[in-house]
Amino acid sequence: MPQPIQTARVCRACDGHATAHITTGARHHDGTRVTLRVTCPACKGTGHTLPATGSVRARG
């Protein structure tokens, strides 16, 4: 029997791509490229957000 799929909310800030490796153009002494690892600050690199807690009131 198929298991139900649990859908996690994707982070709106990074669209689920929470980590990126950016090449600086420089090279190390062994010839490999220097890269920077950048993580999404909104989801802390997980790619998902937690469901909102509490209620939201609309002003009218």
Contacts in CASP RR format, 6 or more apart in sequence:
PFRMAT RR
TARGET T0000
AUTHOR 0000-0000-0000
METHOD contacts of the structure
MODEL  1
MPQPIQTARVCRACDGHATAHITTGARHHDGTRVTLRVTCPACKGTGHTL
PATGSVRARG
8 48 0 8 1.000
9 48 0 8 1.000
9 49 0 8 1.000
9 50 0 8 1.000
9 51 0 8 1.000
10 16 0 8 1.000
10 47 0 8 1.000
10 48 0 8 1.000
10 49 0 8 1.000
11 18 0 8 1.000
11 40 0 8 1.000
11 42 0 8 1.000
11 43 0 8 1.000
11 46 0 8 1.000
11 47 0 8 1.000
11 48 0 8 1.000
11 49 0 8 1.000
12 42 0 8 1.000
12 49 0 8 1.000
13 40 0 8 1.000
13 41 0 8 1.000
13 42 0 8 1.000
13 43 0 8 1.000
14 40 0 8 1.000
14 42 0 8 1.000
14 43 0 8 1.000
14 45 0 8 1.000
14 47 0 8 1.000
16 40 0 8 1.000
16 43 0 8 1.000
16 47 0 8 1.000
16 48 0 8 1.000
17 40 0 8 1.000
17 47 0 8 1.000
18 39 0 8 1.000
18 40 0 8 1.000
18 43 0 8 1.000
18 45 0 8 1.000
18 46 0 8 1.000
18 47 0 8 1.000
19 37 0 8 1.000
19 38 0 8 1.000
19 39 0 8 1.000
19 40 0 8 1.000
19 45 0 8 1.000
20 37 0 8 1.000
20 38 0 8 1.000
21 35 0 8 1.000
21 36 0 8 1.000
21 37 0 8 1.000
21 38 0 8 1.000
22 35 0 8 1.000
22 36 0 8 1.000
22 38 0 8 1.000
23 33 0 8 1.000
23 34 0 8 1.000
23 35 0 8 1.000
24 33 0 8 1.000
24 34 0 8 1.000
24 35 0 8 1.000
24 36 0 8 1.000
25 33 0 8 1.000
25 34 0 8 1.000
26 33 0 8 1.000
26 34 0 8 1.000
27 33 0 8 1.000
27 34 0 8 1.000
28 34 0 8 1.000
39 45 0 8 1.000
40 47 0 8 1.000
42 49 0 8 1.000
43 49 0 8 1.000
END
